[in-house]
Amino acid sequence: MRQQCIQQIVRVWYDILSMYKASDPDLCTSALDCIRRYVTWIDIGLIANDVFLQLLFELMLSNGLSDQVRGASASCVIAVVSKRMDPKSKLNLLQSLHMSRVFGLVATEDNDSDLVSRVASLLTGYATEVLECSKRLNSEDGKGISVEILNEVMPSVFYVMQNCEVDATFSILQFLSGYVGTMKNLSLLTNAQLLHVGQMLEVIRVHMCFDPVYRNNLDIWDKIGREEEDRMMEFRKDLLVLLRSIGRVAPDVTQVFIRNSIADAVASPDERNVEEVEAALSLFLALGESLTDEMIRTGSGLLRELVLMLLSTRFPCHSNRLVALVYLETITRYLKFVQENTQYIPLVLGAFLDERGIHHPNINVGRRASYLFMRVVKLLKAKLLPYIETILQSLQDKVAQFTSMGFASTELSSCEDGSHIFEAIGLLIGMEEVPLGKQSDYLSALLTPLCHQVEEALLNAKVRNEEESPTKIAIIQQIIMAINALSKGFSERLVTASRPGIGAMFKQTLDVLLQILVVFPKIEPLRSKVTSFIHRMVDTLGSSVFPYLPKALEQLLAESEPKELLGFMLLLNQLICKFNTAVGDIMDEVYPAIAGRVFNILPREPLSLGPGGNNEEIRELQELQRTFYTLLHVIATHDLSSVFLSPKSRVYLDPMMQLLLSTSCGHKDILVRKACVQIFIRLIKDWSARPYGEEKVPGFKKFVIEAFAINCCLYSVLDKSFEFRDANTLTLFGEIVLAQKVMYEKFGNDFLVHFVSKGFPAAHCPQDLAQQYCQKLQGNDIKALKSFYQTVIENLRVQQNGSLVFR
C-alpha cells in the first residue's frame, strides 16, 4: 500500500474533508478517524505538510463546524505529534505546527466538552514530545528551541489541568513529573522554571482539595464518605509523587508555597475553609516523606517556621474529622524536630491531649490520636518525665471511659481500639527514671480499680442477668486489653531485678485474670485475650511466671477446637524459646494432651483445598498442622526431645514419626518439609549412640534407615517436582544431605550398606556412582558431598525417565 496507492488515498481524504466539511460531518469524522489510524505507519510527509496540516488546523479552529469534526481533527494532529522519528526532525515538525493558535480553544469553549478534552490531550501530547526531544538532543540550539516551545505551551497545560474536567489529568502529571526530572541536576533554576514550579504547586493544591459537597459525608464517615475518601486518596498518589519531586529540586519554593497555603487556608471563607486547610496540611505531611531525618531534626530551610506555625495555629475547622486527622499525622511526621527542640513539647502535648486529639468529639479521631500519642511517647520518652503528672491527669477520664459500658459496646477496629492510651501510659510510667515510690503509686492507681472491676464481674457472673452478659464480657475484654497494653512499658529487668515490687503487682493481676478462664471457660474472645496476656507476662515476668503456668495451661487445654489449640501451641513455642529445658516438666505434662487432640483432629489423608469442600475448615486444619510442625521443631531443637519419650507421650511416637516422614517426603510447602528433615536430624543425634551402641529408642534406628533414608533422602529428591533451581528447595536438599552425613556418623555401615544396596539399585544407580557416593560420604567435605549427590540425582533422573514409582 505504501508503494502503490497510499498517495491516492491521502488525496481522496483531502478532497472529502475540503468538500464535505460543512455538509456531511459524519463522513468527515470517519475520514479523520481513518487518517488518525494511518498516520502511525505511512510516510509522515503525506500529512505533515503545509497543505494538509493547514486544513486540519482550519477544521479544528472553525467555529462554524460541528464539535465532532473539530475534535476528530485534533485527534489527527495528536497522531502527527506522537509519530516516532529522530529528535531533530521531530523538533522541526513540532516547531512548524505553530501550536499557539489552538491555545485559546481551551479557554473559549465549554470546559466539559469533548472538543476541549481532545484539545487538552493534544496540548499535553505536544508538550510531552517537546520535552522528549529536549532530553534526546545534545545541541544547545535544539535544547534552546525546546525550552522556548515549552515556555510557550506551559500556561495552557496548567490552565487545562486547573479548569477542565478531562481524562488527560494522568498524562499531564506524567509530563510534569518528566519536566521536573529535567531540573534534578541543575544548581540554579531559571526564572521561567521557578514560575512553572510555582504554577505546578498551585495545580497540585487545587486538585488536592476535596469537593465541599461531600463535607458532611466525610465528617460522619458514612458509606458515601468512605468511597469519596478512598477515591481521593488514590487520585492524590500521583499528585504527591510530583510534590515530593518538586520538593527535592526546589525545596525553598515548595516550603514557602506550603507556608502561604496554610496561612491562606486559615483565612479562607467558611464554605472552603475545611477543604483548603486539609489540602494545605496534607501537602506539608507529604513533603515530610521526602525529607531526611536530619533535615527535620535541624529544621532546615523554612521547616522550623513551618513546624512552629503548625503547632501554634488554631484552625477554625478543627472539629472536622479529616482536618483533625491530618493535623495529628503531620505533627507526628515532624516529631524529630521537637525531639531536638524540647521547648515545644508543651505545644505537642496540648495538641494531642485537648479536643484536637484524644478528646476530639469524633471517636475515630480520638482513637487515632491515642495511637499517634503512643508513638509520640515512644520517641520522646525520657524527655516527657517532667510532664507525667500533667499527662496522667489529662487522660484520667479516657482511662475510666475505656472500660465503661458505653465504650465497650462501640465497634472496635483491630488496630485502633483505644488501648494505645494505656500503652502510652505504660511507656511513661515504666521508665527506670521514674522514682520507685511514684512508679508504684501510678501503677497501683491503674491496676487496682481494673482488677476490682474484673473480680466484681466474676463474683456476679453466676447470678448475672443474661441480657447484661455480652456487655459485661465486652468490658472484661477491654480491661484485659488495657492491662496488656499497660504492661508493654515495663521491661523484664525492671520488674524482676531492679524493682520486684512492680513485678509483684503484675503477678497479682495475672492471678486475677486467670480466674476468667475458670468462670468463663467457654467464652472464646475472653480465652483469646487472657492467652495474649499470658504471652505478655512471659516476656515481662520472665521465669517468675512459672508458678502460674500449670493452672493457666490446664484451663487453656480444656478446649480442643483447632483455633484454640493453635493459640495454645503458639504459647508453648514462646515458653520453650524463652526458657529452653527449664519447661521440660511442663512439656511432659501438656505435650501428650496436645498430641492426642491434634492426631484426633487431623485427617489421615493429605489436606487440600478444592471445589465442593469446606475450604475455610480445611484452611483452619492446615494452619493447625503447620503450627504443630513448628511446635515439634521447637521441642526437638531446644534439647527437649525426651518429651516425646515420656511414658504418657510414647503412645503418640509412632503417629508422630509417620506424620514427619510423609511430610518430609511430599508436603507442598518446601519450608515445612525442611523443618521436618531438621527434626529427624535432631532426633537422630539425640536418640542414637555411636555405631553399635545400645539403642535408646527401640525400632527408631530401623525406621530411620529403612523408611526415612530411602523415601526422603533418595526417592523424594528423584521426583521431578523437586526443583533444584528453586532457592528454598536447594536449602531443603542441603538438609537432606546433612541428614545422610548424620546417619552415617550415628549408624555407620548399617545405614550406608542399606542405602547403597537397597535404595540405589531401585533407582538404577550405576555401581561406580554408588562407590563414589560412599567415598564422598565418608570424607569431611559436606559441600563436595552435596554437589556430588545433586549430580547423582540429576543423572538418575535422566536414566529412569520418570519410571520410578515410590511410596
N, C-alpha and C positions, 0 to 999 in steps of 0.2 A: 504493500500500500504506500509506504514511504516513497518508493521509486516511481510508482505508476500514476496513482490518482489522487494523492492527498492534496496536491496543489489545487486540483479542480474542486475538491470538496471544500477547501478553505474559501475559494472564490464563491461557491454557492452559499456558504454560511454568510459571507459578507453581503451578498445580494439579498438574501432573505431578511437579514437584520435591517438593511437600508430601506427595503421596500415595505416591510410589514411591521416596522417598529410601533407605529401608531394604530394600525388597523387590526392586527392579529397578535395580541400579546402572548397568547398561549403558544403559538408557533414559534415566536421569537424566544420565549423562555426555554422551549425544548431545544432549539438550536444552540442557545447559550450553554445549556446543561451539557449538550454533546461536545461543544468546544472545550468546556472545562475538563471533561474526561480525557480528551485527546491531547491537551497541552503537555501533559507529563511525558509523552513519548514521541511527538512529532518535532520537526525542526522548529525551534522557538522563534526563528526569524520570520516564519509564516504568520505569526500572531503579533510578536513583539516588533512591530514596525510602525512608522508614523501613521499609516493609513488605518490599520486595524485597531491599534490602541486608541487612536483619536475617536473612532466610532464607539468603542467600549466605554470610554470616559464620557462621551456625549450622551450615551444611553443612561449611564449612571447619574449624571448631573441634571438631566432634563426633568423639570417639574411636571411637564405635561404627560409623561409616560406613566404606566402603571408601576406600582412598587415591585411587583414580581419580576418585571423586565429589568428594572433598575438593580434589584437585589441580585438577580442572576448574572448581570454584567459585572457586579462587584466580585462575585464568586469566581468569574473567569479571570479577573485581574489578580485575585488571590493565587490562582493556579499558575499564572505567569510569574508572580513574585516568588512562589515556592519552588519554581523549576530548578533542578540541580544543575550547576555549572561551575566553572572555576571562579574563584572570588573576584578576580579583576573584571571579568566580563559581567558577572552578576552585579557588581557595584555600578558599572557603567549603565546597565539596564535599569537598576533602581533609581539612579540619578536622573535618567531620561524620562521617568514616569511623571515627574513634577507632581508628586502626591499631595502637595499643599492645597491643590484645587478641591480635594474632597474633604478637607478638614472641617469645613463648615457644615457638612451634611449631618454630622452627629449632634450639632448644636441646634440646627434649624428644624429638624424633623422630630416626630413623636419618639420619645426615648424608648418606648416599648415595642416599636415596630420591627418587623422582620428586616427591613432595609437597614435600619440603624445597627441591628445586630450583625448584619453581614459587613457593613462598612467598618464597624468596630473590629471585626475579625480581620478585615483587610489591613487596617492600620497596625494591629498587633503583629500580624504576619510580616508586614513590611518592616516594622521596627526590628523584629527578631532577625530577619535576613540581613539587614544593615549591620546589626551587632555581630552576626556570624562572620560577615565579610571583614569587619574591623579586627576580629580575632585572628583571622587566617592570613590577612595581608601584612607584609613586613615593611612595605614602603611607607615613608612618612606622609606622602601625598595621599595614598589610599586611606590611611588612618585619619588624616585631616578631613577628607571628604565624608567619611563615615561619621565623624563627630558632628560635622555641620548638619548632616541629614538627621541624625539622632536629636540634636538640639531643636531642630525644626518640628519633628514629629512628636516629641515627648509631651508637650502640653495637651495634645489631642488624646494621647494614650491615658493621661491622668484624668482628663475630662470624662472619657468613656468609662473608666473604672469607677469614678465617683457618682456619675449621673445616670448611667444606662443599665437597665436590667438585661444583661446579655449573658450568654453561655461562655463568653470569652474570658471571664474573670481568671480562671485557672491558667490559661495560656498567657495572659497578661502578667500574672505573678511569676510564671516561669521566665518570661522575658525580663522582668525587673530583677529577678534573682541573678540572671545572667549578666545584666548590666552592672549590678553591684559587684559581681565577681570580677569585673574588669578593673575595679578600683583597689583590689586587695593589695597589690604590690606598689601602690603609689604612696609616696611620702606626703604629698600635699594634693588636695583635691582642687580642681578649678572652681571658679565662681559658679559656672553652669552646673557642674556636678553637685556642688553644695546646694544649689537651688533645687536640683532634681531629688536629692536626698530628702530635703525638707518636704517636697511635694509627696514623695513616696510615704514618708511617715504620716502625713495627713491622710493619705489614701488608706493606709493601714488602720489608723484610728477610726475613721468613718465606718469602715467595714467591720470593725471590732464591735461596734455598738449593737446591742440587742434592739429589737423593734419594741417601742413602748406599748404596742398593742398587747404584748404578752406579759407585761409587767406583773399583773396580779397572778397569772398562772405560774410564773417563775417564782414568785414570792411564796405562794402556798404550796408550790411544787406538786401540782396535780398532774394528771396524765399528759395534758397539752404542754404544761410547763416542762416536764421531763423530756418530752420529744423535742421541743424547741431548744432546750439546753444542749441535748445530745447533738442536734443538727449544727448548732453554732460552734460547739467545741470541735467538731470535725472540720467545719469550714475554716475555723481560726488557725488550724495547724499550719497551713502554708503561709498565712499572713505572719505568724510568729517566727517561722523559719526565716522569712525575709527580714523581719525586725531584727533578729539576732545577727544576721549578716550585716545589716546596716550598722548595728551597734559596734561591730568589730572594725569596720572601715572608717566610721565617723562617730566615735564614742561621745565626743563633746556635743556635737549637733544633736545626737539622739537623747542625751541626758537633758539638755536644755529643752528639747521638744516635750519630753515627759514631764519635766517640772512645770512648764507652761500649761500642758494638758491637764494636770492635776489642779492647778490654780484656776484655770478656766472652767473646769468641770464643777468645782465647788461653787463658783459664781453663776453657773448656768441656771436658766429658769426651771421651775419645778417639773414642767412637762418633759424635760430632757435630762434632768439632774441625775437620776438614778443610772441611766444608761451611760451617760458621759463619765460619771465617776467610776463606774465599774470597768469601763473600757480603759480609762487612764491608769487605774491601779493594775489591771491585767497586763498592760504594756510594761509597767515597772516590774511586775513579777516575772514576766517573760525575759526581760532584759537581764535579770539576775541569773538566769540559767546560762547565759553566755559569758558571765564574769567569773574569774578565778576567785578562790577563797581569799587569796592575798589582796586582790583589788577591793573586795568587800570589806575585809578586815581593816585596811588602811583608809577606806573611804575615798578612793582615787577619783579625780575629776570632780564632778558635782555630786558624787554619791553621798558624801557626808551631808550636804544640804538637803538632798532628796530624802534620806532616811529620817533626818530631823523633821522635815516637812510632813512625812508620813506619820511619825509618832505624835506630833503636836497638833495635827489638823483634826478638827471635829467635823466630820462630814454630816450635813443635814439629813442625808438619806441612810444613816447607819442602821436604821431598823430593817432595811431591806435585806433579805436573805443573801442574795448574790453579792451585794456590796460588802456585807459583814464578812462573808467567807473569804473573798479575795483580799480584803484588808488584812485579816489574820494570817493568811497564807503568805502575803508579801512581807509582813513583819518577820515571820519565821524564816523566810528566804534570806533576809539581811541580818539575821541574829549575830553572825560572826563580827559584825561591826560593833554591836552592843557588847559583845564579849570583850572587846578591846577597849571600849569606852563605857565603863560601868556606871558612869554618872547618869546614863539614860535608862538604867534598869527600872526605876520607878515608872517611867512612861510606858515601858513594855508591860509591866505588871498591871498597870491601870487598864491598858487595852484588853488584856486577857481576863481580868477579874471583874470588870464592871459590865454594864449592859451591852458593851460592844462585843463581849466574848462569852465567857461561861454563863453569865447572867442575861444573855440575849433572850428576848421573848420567844424567838423561834427555836424549838427544841433541837432541830437539826444543826443549827449554828452552835448552840450550847455544847452539843456532843462533839462536834468537830473541834471546837475551841478547847475542850478537855484534852483531846488527843494532841493538838498542837502545843498546848501548855506543857504537857508531859515532855515533849521534845525540847521545849524551852528550858525546862528544869534539867534535863539530861545534859544539855550543852553548858548551861551557866552554873549549875550545881553549887559548888562551894561559894561562888560569888553571891548566891542568894541567901547565905546564912543570916545576914542582918535583917532579912525580911520575912523569916519563917513565921513569926507570930502574926504579922500582917496577913500573910497568905492564908494561914490556917483559919484566922478569923473570917476572912472573906469567903472561904469555902465551906464554912460551918453549915449553912443552910443547904448547900448542894449535897454535902455528905449525908445529912439527915434525909434529904429528899430521895436519894438514890435507893434507899431500902424502904420507901413508903409504898403504900398500896397503889397510889396513882401512877407512880413512876414504873413500878414493876409490871403493871398491866399494859404499858405502852410497847409498841412494836420495837424490837431491838435489831440493829444490824450487827453482823458478826464482828466487825472490826471497830465500830464506833458505838459502843453500848453505854458510854458514860463512865465506865470503870477506870478510865485513864486518869480521872481525878485522884483516885486512890493510889495509882502507880506514881503519879507526880508527888503526892504527899509522902509516900514511902521513900522515894528517892531523896526527898528533902530531909526527912527526919532520920533516915537510915545512915546518914553520913557520920563517919567517926569523929568529925569536927564538932558535932553536936554534943554538949555535955551529957554525961550519963543520966543525971537526975532529970534533966529536961526531956531527954530521949524516952526514958521510961514513962514520964508523965504523958507525953504526946501519944505514945503507942497505946498506953493503957486507956487513955481517953477515947481512942478509936476502937480498940478491940473489945473492951469490956461491954459497952452497950450492944455491939453487934453480936457478941456471944450470948448475952442475956436474951436478945431477940430470938436467937435460934433455940435456946433452952426453953423459953416460954412456948414457942411454936411446937416443940417436940412434946412438952408436957400436955399441951392441949390437943395433940394430934388424935388421940383415941376418942375424944368426945367432940371433935370439931364438927361444924356444920358442913355438910357435903358441898354446898354451893360455894362456901368460902375456900374450900380446899385448893383449887387451882391457883388462886391469888396468893394463898399462904406459901404454896410451893414456889411460886414465882419470886416471892420475897426472899425465901431461903436461898434460892439460886443467886439472887442479886447479892446477898450477904457473902456467900462463898466467893463470888467473883471479886467483890470488894476486898476481902481479906487476902485473896490470892494476889491481886494486883498490888496491894499494900506491901506484901512480903518481898516483892521484887527489888525493893530498895535496900534490903538488908543482906549483907554478904555472909557467907558461911563462917569466915574468920571472926567477924564481929560477934555473931550470936553464939558461937561455940567456944571461942578462945578469949577474946578481949572483954566481952560483955555477956556472960552466960545468963544473966538475969533476963536479958531481952529474949534469949533462946527459950527460957522457961515460959515466957508469955506465949510464944508461938506453940510450944508443946501443949499448954493448957487449951489453946484454941484448937489444935489438932484433935485433942481428946474430945472436945465438944462436937466438932464437925463429924467425927467418926460415928457418933451416935445417930446421925442422919441415916446411915446405912442400916442400922438396926430398926429404926422406927419406920423408915420408908424403903423397905428392901426392893420394891418393885418399880419405883419411880426412876426411869432411865435417865432423864435430864439431871436429877439430883445425884445419881450414882456417877454420872459422867463428870459433873462439876467437882465432886469430892475426889474422884480419881485424879483430876487435874491438880487439885490442891495437894494431894499426896506427892505427885511429881515435884511440885514446887518445894514441898518440905524436905524431900530427899536432897535437893540442891542446897536448901537453906540450912537445915539442921545437921546434915552430914550423918555420921554414924549414930548420933544420939537419937535418930528417928527409929532405930532398931526395935526398941520395946513396943512401939505402936504398930509395927508391921504385921505380926501374926494375926492380931484382931482384924486389922484392915483387910488383909488378903483373904482371910476366912469369909468376911462379909461380901467382898467383891466376887469371890468364887461361887457364891450362892446362885448366881445366874449363869446360864450356859448358852445364851444367844450368841451367834457369830460376832456381832458388833461388840458385845460385852467382853467376850473372850479376847478379841483383838486388842481392846484397850488395856485389858489385864496383862497380856503378853508384852505390850509396849512398856508398861510399868516395870515388869520383871527385867526387861532388857536394860532399862535405866539403872536398876538396882545392881545388876551384875556388872555393868560397865563402870559403875562408880565404886563398888565395894569388892569386886572380884570374889575370891574364895571365902570372904567373910560371910557371904549369904548362902554358903553351902547347905547349912542346916535348913534354912528357909526353903531352898530349892528342893531338897529331899522331900519336904512335905507337900509342896504345891505342884511340882512337875508331874507326878502321877495323875493328879486330878485334871491338869491341863491336857496331857497326852490322851487320857481316856476320852475327854469330851471332843477333842479335835478329831481323833480317829473315828469317833462315833458320828460326827457331823459330816466329815469329808467323804464323798462317794469313792468307791473303788476305782471307777473308770476316770480317765482324764477329764478335767473341766474345760469346756469350750463354749463360747458364745455362738448362737446360731438362731435361725428363724424357728418360731414355734415354741421356743423355750422361755423360761423366766430369766431374762438376761440380767435383771437387777439382782436377783438372788444368786445367780452364778458369779457375778462380779464380787458380791459380798464373800462368797466362798473362796474365790481366787485370792482376795485380799487377806482372808484368814489364813489360807495356805502359805502365802508369801511371808506373812508375819511369823508363822510357825517355823518356817525355814530359818528366818532371821534369829528367832529365839534359840533354835538348835545350834546355829552357827556361833552365837554369842556364848552359849554354855560351853561348847567344845573349845573355843579359842580363849576362854578365860579360866583354864585349868579346873573346870567343873565337870569333866566327862564322867566322873564317878557317880554323878547324879543319875545317869542312865542305868547304872548298875545296882542302885539301891533295891532292897527287897520289894518295895511297892512298885518300882519302875520296871523291873525285869520283864513283866508281862507285856510291856509295850516295846521291848527292844527289837523283836523280830519285825513287827509292822513298821517301826521307825527305819530299820535298815532297808526294808523293801521299798519304802517311800523314797528314801535317799538315793537308792540305786536307780529306780525308774526315772527319777527327776534328773540325776546327773547324766543319764544317757539320752534323754529325749525331750526335756522341757523346752518350750518355745522361747522362754526368756533365758538368754545366754548367761546373764549375771546370776540368776538363780542356780543354773547348772554349776557355775563356777563355785558358788557358796557351798553347794553340796559336795563337790570334789574336795574343797578345803576341809569340810567336816570329816570326810573319810581320811584325809591325810593326818588330821589331828588325832583321830581315834586310833589309827594305826600306830602312831607314835606313842600314845598313852597306854594302849592295851596290849602292846606286843613287846615281849622281851627280845633280846638279841637272838639270832638264829639258833634254833634247837632249845631255846629256853622253855620254861613251863608256861602254858597258856593261861593268861589272866582271865579271858572270857572264852570258855569252850565254844568251838564252832566258828568263832569270829575270823580266825586266820583262813579257814577253808572257804568261808563265804567271800572274803575279800579276794583271794586268789582265783577262785573259780567263777564267781559272779561279777564282782566289781572290775577286776583287772581285764577280763576278756570282753565284757559287754561295754564298759565305759571307756577303758583306755585303748581298745582296739576297734571293736565293731562300730561304736558310735562315731568315731572320727573318720572311719571309712565311708560313712554315708555322705553323699554329695551335698546334703543340706548343711554340712559342716564347712562353712565358707572361710577359707584361710585369709581372704582379702579383707575380712571384717576385723576391726581392731579388738572388739570385745571377744570375738571367737578366738583370736590369736592369744589373748590373755588366758582364756579357758584352756587352750591347748598347752600353754606353759604350765598350768596347774596339773594337767593330766600327766605330763612328762615328769613333773616333780613327784607326783604320786607313785609313778613306777620306780623312781630312784629310792623313795622312802620304803616301798615294799621290798625292794632288793636288800636295802640295809637291814630291815627288820626280819624278813623271811628268807633271805639268802637264796640258795638254789631251788628251794621249794617253789618260790614264785617264778624264778627265771625259767626253770625247766618246763613248768606247766604252761607258761605264757608262750614259750617258743615252740613246744611240741604240740600243744592243743590249739592255741589261737592262730599262730602264723600259718600252719598248713590249711586251716579252714579258710583263710584269706588268700590262699595260693601264693604265699610268700616264698621266693627262691631261697635256697639254702645259704648262698653266700651273703644275702642281705641279713638273714637271721643271725649268722655268725658275727657280722659287723655290728649288729644291734647289741649282741652280748658284750662285745668289746667296749662299745661306747658306754653302755650302762655301767660296766664295772670300772670305768675311768672316773675322773673327778671333774670333767668339764661339762657342766649342765647345759651350757649354751650350745656346745657341739652336739650333745645328745638330742636336744630339741630340734636343731637344724636337720640332723640326720634322720630323726624319726618322721619329720614332716616330709622329707624326700621319700622315705619308705612308703608312707601313706599315699602320697601322690602317685607313686609307681604302681602300687597295688590297685588303686582306683582305675588306672588305665588298663591293667591286666584283667580285672574282673568285669569291667564294663557294666557295673550295676547288677551282676548276677548274684552277689552275696545277699542272703536274707538272714537277718539276725533278730533275736529276741532280747 
